Amino acid sequence: MNWAWLFRALIVAVIASACALGLGREFPSPDPAQIKVNATDKPGLLQVFGEPYQVGIDSGDQTWRWFHAQRSGSSTITKDLTVRFNANGTVKSYSFSSNFPDDMKKLR
C-alpha cells in the first residue's frame, strides 16, 4: 500500500472538514407567532426547537439558549435564540438574532 497517498488523502480530508465547521445545534428560525410571552411553555419550545444548546440564569430567571454557527472558508454565519422564563415555566422574554441569508431577508 502506498502510505504517501493515504497520508495526502487524510490531510485533504482534515482541511476540508475544517473549512466547513459547524458549532452548536441546528434549529429552525422562529416566527413571531411561535413564541408568545406568558403563554408558550418549555415543552412547546422543545417540540419546535429541540433541546437547548445552553441553559443558565439571567437576573434570577432560568434561560435557555439555542445557537448555531456555520463556517465556510473565511465567512461565518450564526443564529442565536435566547429565552428567559417566568417562575411557572412560560416565556418571560426572548431574543433572536441571525445573519443567515434567509433570516436577513425575512427580518429586515
Secondary structure by P-SEA (a helix, b strand, c coil): ccaaaaaaaaaaaaaaaaaacccccccccccccccccccccaaaaaacccccccccccccbbbbbbbbbbbccccccbbbbbbbbccccccccbbbbbccaaaaaacc
